[in-house]
Amino acid sequence: NAGVTQTPKFRVLKTGQSMTLLCAQDMNHEYMYWYRQDPGMGLRLIHYSVGEGTTAKGEVPDGYNVSRLKKQNFLLGLESAAPSQTSVYFCASSYPRGPGELFFGEGSRLTVL
Amino acid sequence: DQQVKQNSPSLSVQEGRISILNCDYTNSMFDYFLWYKKYPAEGPTFLISISSIKDKNEDGRFTVFLNKSAKHLSLHIVPSQPGDSAVYFCAATQAGGAQKLVFGQGTRLTINP
């Protein structure tokens, strides 16, 4: 099993460009999440989904959109990238049965110039 | 407002000795706490957790202690091994519903031979 797979692993954008990060999980998890990690800030929740077709805002949702059209996929979109969105993005998934044990992907490093 | 804080950005410990990582939280609604371990270029992986109804949970070399009155938890690793060198994140959540974790800033642990 691959677990949680993120693509792309690295990307460089210019300010104002758009892009989509793809997260795929093969564990049949109901819940999926997008976090960003910045130096000195830990991981902060951007958006999450508790099931196919549902999404909700996390702690830092501004400038991002998400979609969960299929249970195994969770897409994170940047419509107009800004330098403040330079970060490492982590996707995670989990079962709903018990609190907290999230399975994370390897991360996607995004640089916005 | 940082609801979960790890005030030590780094910690260096000699191999075989005890490593103690600390974490403080401010939100009294948190009732489940977790520690994640992260190696470079990888996603965080779940290490150990504790419910607020307990004050200690042990798993092999890893023990987590919870002091609810002080809103403080700690992770003890004994004996420390070189493979324990990583960044450790403390996280907290409310059990039930979407498992939205709030992370601390992380502590980089280095185990010296």
Interface residues (C-beta under 8 A of the other chain):
Chain A: V4 Y31 Y33 Y35 G40 M41 G42 L43 R44 L45 Y48 V50 A56 G58 E59 F90 A92 S94 P96 G98 P99 G100 E101 L102 F103 F104 G105 E106 G107
Chain B: V4 Q6 P9 Y32 L34 A41 E42 G43 P44 T45 F46 S49 F89 A91 T93 Q94 A95 G96 G97 A98 Q99 K100 L101 V102 F103 G104 Q105 G106
